[in-house]
Amino acid sequence: MQRFSAYAVVRKALGSNRDWQEQWRDAAPKKSYDALIVGGGGHGLATAYYLAKEHGIRNVAVLEKGWIGGGNTGRNTTIIRSNYLFEESARLYEHAVKLWEGLSQDLNYNVMYSPRGVMMLAHNVHDIQVFKRHVHANRLAGVDNEWLTAEECKAYCPPLNIDASTMRYPVLGGALQRRGGTARHDAVAWGYARAASAMGVDIVQNCEVTAIRRGGNGQVVGVETTRGSIDAPRIGVVAAGATSVVMSMADVRLPLESYPLQALVSEPVKPVFPCVVMSNTIHAYISQSDKGELVIGAGTDAYTSYTQRGGLHIANHTLDAICELFPQFRRMRMLRSWGGIVDVTPDRSPIIGKTPVPGLFVNCGWGTGGFKATPGSGHVFAHTVATGEPHPINAPFTIERFRDGVLIDEAAAAAVAH
Ligand SMILES: Cc1cc2nc3c(=O)[nH]c(=O)nc-3n(C[C@H](O)[C@H](O)[C@H](O)COP(=O)(O)OP(=O)(O)OC[C@H]3O[C@@H](n4cnc5c(N)ncnc54)[C@H](O)[C@@H]3O)c2cc1C
């Protein structure tokens, strides 16, 4: 693999940048592999990378129906944090944050991880109680999170309006995770694809899985795709909003609902916004990209759908909230908006593990908040696919928890979980 370094940039520039290699091989599918990953988003690509790097399983293909990173990975607002309420969740997301911290070096690819701080605003007594509970629980779990007064919130994020006389929901304080932040979403997909490909993984684009084949005792033996039949004894499904559709090919039903979730960006402006701000109560979240666009996240639609396009009233509602929190943005124009399909579980925590079908594994249910987990999710899922057993970190995130009532109820804890 061609390595990126300051020296390489200068040397290539002297050669008019003509001989940069392709970042990864655009592979054609082989007849068989040791493992298949269905879905070329960040989680699927990370799984393939760690399968090759940590478990020596390199005869692997990532099958992607469109282009890699074209799903939710390339559509999200890139918020990274680990200050979830329950210990199981905090451990999982903290595992990811620790990997984010060294990811650019590990992949030799700049994923632009920027720990600029994520501040979650409290607007009523209930919010204050919930966020303070999070702060205490996180500290016990060794995860950084701190309570700020409204004035301290304003000092951390000067554009924030804390003048209670101008707001429906005044800012009463906030929880700040300083190590939280953002990363560049498509660079994450490309960085993992490049590093996995260099170790022998086939990245197969325009290859939709249309059926999962099973042998005599029900175990998986391969898949049918739009590019032919492929054999494999192990299959990991990481298809986000399309998980229910793919898993139904093996007669596995999951407690998932799929909803459109939208985001929008403004015209680019000079750096004005130093951190990430989230408000669950009036529902808006915002940061500024390195290009200068304000990156704004809205809520899910109230109804299930596979349209990748959300309702206009949802985006309008979010912009109302943004203008209330940051009145100086009222005159900015929005440049574009889009939607993704998120896969939501009843307790708003993911499912990562084995399924009732031997050889078939699933990683899904990340809902509105899985980007932040990408490296950790890939890391523990690779362990699960390689060994057939969950890593201790993903052991609680089984399908059976919905049968046994051992929920990890981040839905009740936070209402939203970006
Ligand atoms: C608007 C929006 C904002 C968000 N904001 C945040 C945020 O700020 N922070 C955060 O942490 N998370 C956020 N999320 C959630 C986050 O984007 C996802 O949880 C995460 O990216 C999921 O990654 P993935 O790799 O599992 O899925 P994806 O990137 O969607 O990858 C799944 C892939 O599977 C492929 N696929 C599906 N069916 C098949 C098939 N039959 N055959 C082959 N391939 C198939 C799809 O084409 C897709 O590329 C947001 C999501 C959206 C939509």
PDBQT file of the ligand as one rigid body, heavy atoms in Angstrom, charges set to zero:
ROOT
HETATM    1  C1  LIG A 501     -29.144  12.121   8.637  1.00  0.00    +0.000 C 
HETATM    2  C2  LIG A 501     -28.398  11.224   9.575  1.00  0.00    +0.000 A 
HETATM    3  C3  LIG A 501     -27.664  11.790  10.606  1.00  0.00    +0.000 A 
HETATM    4  C4  LIG A 501     -26.960  10.978  11.489  1.00  0.00    +0.000 A 
HETATM    5  N1  LIG A 501     -26.162  11.573  12.424  1.00  0.00    +0.000 NA
HETATM    6  C5  LIG A 501     -25.363  10.799  13.206  1.00  0.00    +0.000 A 
HETATM    7  C6  LIG A 501     -24.445  11.416  14.092  1.00  0.00    +0.000 A 
HETATM    8  O1  LIG A 501     -24.330  12.637  14.149  1.00  0.00    +0.000 OA
HETATM    9  N2  LIG A 501     -23.668  10.610  14.858  1.00  0.00    +0.000 N 
HETATM   10  C7  LIG A 501     -23.771   9.256  14.820  1.00  0.00    +0.000 A 
HETATM   11  O2  LIG A 501     -23.065   8.597  15.582  1.00  0.00    +0.000 OA
HETATM   12  N3  LIG A 501     -24.609   8.638  13.948  1.00  0.00    +0.000 NA
HETATM   13  C8  LIG A 501     -25.410   9.375  13.139  1.00  0.00    +0.000 A 
HETATM   14  N4  LIG A 501     -26.270   8.776  12.245  1.00  0.00    +0.000 N 
HETATM   15  C9  LIG A 501     -26.369   7.308  12.209  1.00  0.00    +0.000 C 
HETATM   16  C10 LIG A 501     -25.216   6.708  11.435  1.00  0.00    +0.000 C 
HETATM   17  O3  LIG A 501     -25.115   7.322  10.187  1.00  0.00    +0.000 OA
HETATM   18  C11 LIG A 501     -25.402   5.215  11.247  1.00  0.00    +0.000 C 
HETATM   19  O4  LIG A 501     -25.767   4.588  12.456  1.00  0.00    +0.000 OA
HETATM   20  C12 LIG A 501     -24.130   4.561  10.750  1.00  0.00    +0.000 C 
HETATM   21  O5  LIG A 501     -23.524   5.325   9.732  1.00  0.00    +0.000 OA
HETATM   22  C13 LIG A 501     -24.439   3.179  10.234  1.00  0.00    +0.000 C 
HETATM   23  O6  LIG A 501     -23.301   2.698   9.545  1.00  0.00    +0.000 OA
HETATM   24  P1  LIG A 501     -23.405   1.355   8.752  1.00  0.00    +0.000 P 
HETATM   25  O7  LIG A 501     -22.075   1.084   8.163  1.00  0.00    +0.000 OA
HETATM   26  O8  LIG A 501     -24.005   0.307   9.635  1.00  0.00    +0.000 OA
HETATM   27  O9  LIG A 501     -24.533   1.649   7.667  1.00  0.00    +0.000 OA
HETATM   28  P2  LIG A 501     -24.487   2.213   6.178  1.00  0.00    +0.000 P 
HETATM   29  O10 LIG A 501     -23.428   3.230   5.997  1.00  0.00    +0.000 OA
HETATM   30  O11 LIG A 501     -25.879   2.589   5.819  1.00  0.00    +0.000 OA
HETATM   31  O12 LIG A 501     -24.034   0.919   5.376  1.00  0.00    +0.000 OA
HETATM   32  C14 LIG A 501     -24.920  -0.146   5.072  1.00  0.00    +0.000 C 
HETATM   33  C15 LIG A 501     -24.683  -0.502   3.627  1.00  0.00    +0.000 C 
HETATM   34  O13 LIG A 501     -25.380  -1.701   3.324  1.00  0.00    +0.000 OA
HETATM   35  C16 LIG A 501     -25.679  -1.644   1.951  1.00  0.00    +0.000 C 
HETATM   36  N5  LIG A 501     -26.702  -2.631   1.647  1.00  0.00    +0.000 N 
HETATM   37  C17 LIG A 501     -27.994  -2.636   2.039  1.00  0.00    +0.000 A 
HETATM   38  N6  LIG A 501     -28.619  -3.721   1.526  1.00  0.00    +0.000 NA
HETATM   39  C18 LIG A 501     -27.694  -4.420   0.823  1.00  0.00    +0.000 A 
HETATM   40  C19 LIG A 501     -27.737  -5.631   0.070  1.00  0.00    +0.000 A 
HETATM   41  N7  LIG A 501     -28.863  -6.321  -0.091  1.00  0.00    +0.000 N 
HETATM   42  N8  LIG A 501     -26.606  -6.042  -0.528  1.00  0.00    +0.000 NA
HETATM   43  C20 LIG A 501     -25.436  -5.352  -0.398  1.00  0.00    +0.000 A 
HETATM   44  N9  LIG A 501     -25.361  -4.184   0.285  1.00  0.00    +0.000 NA
HETATM   45  C21 LIG A 501     -26.464  -3.743   0.900  1.00  0.00    +0.000 A 
HETATM   46  C22 LIG A 501     -26.145  -0.199   1.764  1.00  0.00    +0.000 C 
HETATM   47  O14 LIG A 501     -26.082   0.202   0.403  1.00  0.00    +0.000 OA
HETATM   48  C23 LIG A 501     -25.181   0.558   2.660  1.00  0.00    +0.000 C 
HETATM   49  O15 LIG A 501     -24.090   1.126   1.957  1.00  0.00    +0.000 OA
HETATM   50  C24 LIG A 501     -27.012   9.557  11.357  1.00  0.00    +0.000 A 
HETATM   51  C25 LIG A 501     -27.754   8.978  10.314  1.00  0.00    +0.000 A 
HETATM   52  C26 LIG A 501     -28.438   9.815   9.429  1.00  0.00    +0.000 A 
HETATM   53  C27 LIG A 501     -29.220   9.185   8.308  1.00  0.00    +0.000 C 
ENDROOT
TORSDOF 0
